[in-house]
Amino acid sequence: MPELPEVETTLRGIRPHLEGRRIARLIVRNPRLRQPIPPEMPERVAGQPIRSLRRRSKYLLIGLEHGSLLVHLGMSGSLRVVTAESPLPPRTHDHLDLVLSDGGILRFHDPRRFGIFLWIPMSPEIALVEHPLLCRLGPEPLENDFDGEHLYRSSRSRRVAVKSFIMDSAVVVGVGNIYASESLFLAGLHPARACNRIDQGGYGRLAETIRRVLRASIEQGGTTLRDFVNESGAPGYFAQSLRVYGRAGEPCRICGTRIEPQRIGQRSSFYCPRCQT
């Protein structure tokens, strides 16, 4: 599933092609996404200038003159820019094209059709505080209001495994399964350890490793395990740097101990028994 680094990579890739452009039309080939595209949506967006693009958690908000486009890549979605100079015919699962006035196209591809691509009647600023998908989200891990103190305070009345705790979007957004496993390894914390049994120092290390892992993944274009590609169709390369995720039975890159798998919160987890306590 595309997570925060993959969505941030997508945002940085599409922004130069969209910001300041005008939407000529919206072509919908298959409206049956997680939230079906209403038949009036092409008329809503046609002719509108694109004022801004921003990310909140794993959502993209494309600000228009009237309202916004709310985009989520779901489990297998991706956005690709098709330029007028290098047109590409639609493929299977290319469900819609946002055609720009300069001839460029933003194309939404989603084999599992679990993504979202909707027009909402509010600006991005209002959507962040009022839209039900956005208003209850926790802090962004790369911004100043996220730190070890926030994690420590939020964990005191809870008993869940720390991996499940940091994957809770009400606690902090964008720490998906891969990045939670990698961050806990670097912080030296066992993923099944109860979150209220970790002290302030441990959460200080964890907040820093979360930032470190996410920034490294963004720099490498995200993590491609199966479906994710960026705006030009290229995969992300962070998978080549994974220390524990998906490496069950292989030696730890630090101490050589066998990496162990464990199911935590119905998700696959990986850890080093010696480095993580």
MARLUMGU-634296 format. One line per field, with one value per residue (C-alpha): residue in one letter; x, y, z. Coordinates in Angstrom, 3 decimals, padded with zeros to 6 digits. Each point is the difference from the previous one (the first is absolute). Layout:
# MARLUMGU-634296
residuo	c(A,...)
u	c(X,...)
v	c(Y,...)
w	c(Z,...)
//
This chain:
# MARLUMGU-634296
residuo	c(M,P,E,L,P,E,V,E,T,T,L,R,G,I,R,P,H,L,E,G,R,R,I,A,R,L,I,V,R,N,P,R,L,R,Q,P,I,P,P,E,M,P,E,R,V,A,G,Q,P,I,R,S,L,R,R,R,S,K,Y,L,L,I,G,L,E,H,G,S,L,L,V,H,L,G,M,S,G,S,L,R,V,V,T,A,E,S,P,L,P,P,R,T,H,D,H,L,D,L,V,L,S,D,G,G,I,L,R,F,H,D,P,R,R,F,G,I,F,L,W,I,P,M,S,P,E,I,A,L,V,E,H,P,L,L,C,R,L,G,P,E,P,L,E,N,D,F,D,G,E,H,L,Y,R,S,S,R,S,R,R,V,A,V,K,S,F,I,M,D,S,A,V,V,V,G,V,G,N,I,Y,A,S,E,S,L,F,L,A,G,L,H,P,A,R,A,C,N,R,I,D,Q,G,G,Y,G,R,L,A,E,T,I,R,R,V,L,R,A,S,I,E,Q,G,G,T,T,L,R,D,F,V,N,E,S,G,A,P,G,Y,F,A,Q,S,L,R,V,Y,G,R,A,G,E,P,C,R,I,C,G,T,R,I,E,P,Q,R,I,G,Q,R,S,S,F,Y,C,P,R,C,Q,T)
u	c(000.000,001.403,000.933,001.151,003.356,-001.672,-002.711,002.577,002.061,-003.132,-000.784,003.492,-000.134,-003.386,000.121,002.105,-002.358,-003.256,000.463,-001.210,-001.547,-003.686,-002.100,-001.400,-002.113,-000.259,-000.260,-001.473,000.357,-001.040,-001.801,-000.075,002.750,-000.208,-002.297,-001.671,000.659,-003.319,-001.183,000.014,003.682,001.460,-002.215,001.018,003.716,000.108,001.465,001.277,003.546,002.213,001.001,001.973,001.119,000.691,000.187,-001.670,000.951,-000.585,-002.495,000.702,-001.996,-000.070,-001.407,-002.184,-001.651,-003.205,000.457,002.758,000.897,000.575,002.223,001.053,002.038,-001.656,001.826,001.350,-000.552,002.432,-000.109,001.949,000.643,-000.447,001.349,-001.226,003.494,-000.062,-003.606,-000.701,-003.203,-002.079,000.680,-002.327,-000.786,000.731,-003.332,000.094,001.932,000.156,000.724,001.732,-000.305,003.610,-000.715,001.562,-001.873,-000.042,-000.966,-001.339,000.871,-001.439,-000.256,-001.843,-002.278,000.363,001.176,-001.883,-000.169,-002.796,-000.961,-001.028,-001.731,002.563,003.446,003.002,000.276,-003.597,000.199,002.908,-002.149,-003.481,000.151,-000.657,002.963,002.443,-001.171,000.952,003.492,003.015,003.111,002.232,003.208,002.249,-001.425,000.889,-003.052,001.146,002.664,000.778,-001.886,-003.180,000.392,000.759,-003.058,-002.292,001.100,-000.503,-003.598,000.392,001.281,000.200,003.234,002.207,-000.082,-003.799,000.207,002.192,-002.084,-003.122,-000.700,-001.535,003.425,002.184,-000.768,001.857,001.917,-001.074,000.981,003.370,001.087,-001.173,002.119,003.053,-000.343,-000.385,003.095,002.099,-001.378,000.812,-003.609,-001.787,-003.166,-002.192,001.075,-002.917,-000.006,-000.502,003.162,002.311,001.594,000.596,003.487,-001.313,-002.664,002.559,002.059,-003.092,-001.238,003.425,000.250,-003.506,001.102,003.269,-001.640,-002.741,002.457,002.299,-002.908,-001.153,003.526,000.005,-003.438,-001.964,-000.188,-001.152,-000.914,-002.664,-002.049,001.320,001.586,000.599,-001.372,002.320,-000.644,003.236,000.053,001.256,003.362,-000.248,-000.779,003.701,000.812,-002.413,001.680,-002.708,-003.248,-000.499,003.339,-001.242,002.711,002.764,002.822,-000.327,002.165,001.316,000.591,-000.598,-002.897,-002.829,-002.843,-003.265,-003.562,-003.019,-003.652,-000.893,-003.403,-000.706,003.056,003.302,002.825,003.734,002.630,003.435,-000.209,003.402,-000.147,-003.615,-001.197)
v	c(000.000,003.454,001.735,003.514,-000.131,-001.309,002.668,002.727,-001.284,000.176,003.536,001.282,-001.655,001.284,003.522,001.612,-001.431,001.094,003.138,003.077,-002.063,-000.122,-003.159,-000.458,-003.065,-003.144,-003.340,-002.759,-003.545,-001.828,001.864,-003.010,000.894,-000.274,003.026,000.012,003.027,001.858,000.669,003.783,000.127,000.628,003.068,001.196,000.080,000.902,003.446,000.458,001.239,-002.022,002.305,-002.296,-003.537,-001.362,-003.255,-000.899,-003.446,-002.286,002.362,002.490,003.234,001.803,003.460,001.437,003.380,-001.591,-003.002,-002.601,-003.417,-002.535,-002.886,-003.192,-002.694,-002.845,-003.335,-000.003,003.456,002.339,003.311,000.443,003.105,-000.450,002.930,001.241,-000.721,-003.664,-001.231,-003.462,-001.948,-000.921,-003.392,-002.352,001.537,003.566,001.137,003.737,002.780,003.564,001.786,003.378,002.983,-000.418,-003.566,-001.744,-002.696,-001.140,-003.679,-002.026,-003.713,-002.373,-003.767,-000.729,003.063,000.819,003.554,003.294,002.798,002.423,003.651,001.476,003.387,001.530,001.539,-002.032,002.183,-000.682,-003.673,-000.525,000.958,-001.049,-002.934,-003.306,-001.755,002.717,001.760,-002.722,-000.734,000.250,002.127,-000.311,-001.871,002.422,003.146,001.745,-001.091,-003.630,-001.093,-002.561,001.944,-000.233,-003.779,-000.389,002.004,-001.762,-003.462,000.282,-001.252,-002.689,-003.578,-000.963,-001.120,002.945,-000.950,000.214,003.231,001.861,-001.325,001.667,003.050,001.805,-000.180,000.824,-000.249,-001.845,-002.612,-003.078,-003.611,000.136,003.271,-001.016,-003.171,001.869,002.852,-002.344,-001.907,003.156,001.113,-003.399,-000.646,-003.341,000.507,-002.005,001.968,001.736,003.663,001.162,-001.872,002.234,003.015,003.503,-000.843,-002.912,002.151,002.703,-002.546,-001.336,003.414,000.729,-003.353,000.427,003.311,-001.504,-002.995,002.048,002.606,-002.712,-001.665,003.291,000.667,-003.421,000.407,-002.177,-003.776,-002.218,-003.534,-000.612,002.803,003.455,002.167,003.739,002.633,-001.109,-003.712,-000.782,-002.168,001.124,-001.335,000.076,-003.749,-000.583,001.647,-001.957,-001.334,-002.309,000.224,-003.074,-001.502,-002.861,-002.633,002.255,001.322,003.352,002.563,001.188,-003.112,-002.970,-001.428,-001.595,002.445,-001.297,000.508,000.623,000.900,003.177,001.591,-002.300,001.371,-001.671,001.273,-000.645,000.581,-000.950,-001.845,001.323,003.632,000.638,-000.374)
w	c(000.000,-000.866,003.258,000.903,-001.889,-003.144,000.171,000.673,-002.946,-002.161,001.170,-000.792,-003.399,-001.165,001.502,-002.787,-002.631,001.677,002.078,-001.865,-002.817,-000.900,-000.237,-003.510,000.781,002.083,-001.785,002.172,-001.347,003.144,002.806,002.337,002.480,003.803,-000.120,-003.429,-002.200,-000.370,-003.565,000.535,001.041,-003.511,-000.313,003.486,-000.778,-003.706,-000.598,003.553,000.653,002.356,002.864,002.315,000.788,003.461,001.928,003.292,001.216,-003.021,-001.635,-002.759,-000.146,-003.329,000.633,-002.766,-000.380,001.283,002.276,000.000,-001.344,002.773,-001.107,001.791,-001.733,001.891,-000.028,-003.543,-001.490,-001.715,-001.834,-003.213,-002.049,-003.744,-001.981,-003.354,-001.407,001.088,-000.105,001.358,-000.707,003.060,001.539,001.829,003.398,-001.181,001.404,-000.660,-001.725,001.261,-003.284,000.288,-002.307,-001.195,-001.181,002.968,001.892,003.627,-000.232,002.935,-000.071,002.617,-000.625,003.247,-000.259,003.689,-000.597,000.151,-002.571,000.921,-000.310,003.366,000.416,002.361,-000.186,001.176,003.114,000.999,-000.963,002.403,002.982,-001.155,-002.396,001.834,-001.624,001.099,003.138,002.539,-001.249,002.285,-000.593,-003.034,000.964,-001.908,001.605,003.253,002.019,-000.117,002.477,002.669,002.630,-002.090,-000.313,003.709,001.097,-002.468,001.137,003.761,000.092,-002.664,000.051,-003.674,-001.631,-000.869,-003.689,-000.057,002.001,-002.495,-002.908,001.481,-002.193,002.984,001.712,-003.009,-003.710,-002.708,001.989,-001.942,000.535,-001.747,001.592,003.477,-000.123,-001.259,002.520,002.972,-001.067,-000.128,003.377,001.565,001.052,-000.317,-002.094,002.433,003.085,001.738,-000.948,003.603,001.086,-002.035,001.664,-001.329,-001.210,-002.028,-001.608,-000.704,-001.959,-001.728,-001.147,-001.442,-001.813,-001.442,-001.497,-001.192,-001.690,-001.698,-001.293,-001.370,-001.772,-001.519,-001.257,-001.690,-001.561,002.425,000.333,-002.852,001.057,-002.634,-001.562,000.848,-002.690,-000.029,-002.358,-002.815,000.472,001.889,003.166,003.407,001.176,003.812,-000.005,-000.666,003.360,002.204,003.142,001.390,-001.971,-002.200,001.116,002.236,000.390,-001.305,002.220,001.707,-001.776,003.395,002.119,-002.299,002.034,-001.979,-000.766,001.451,-001.279,002.239,-000.547,001.894,-000.441,-002.975,-001.806,-000.861,002.191,-000.042,002.681,001.260,003.371,001.062,-001.166,001.059,003.594)
//
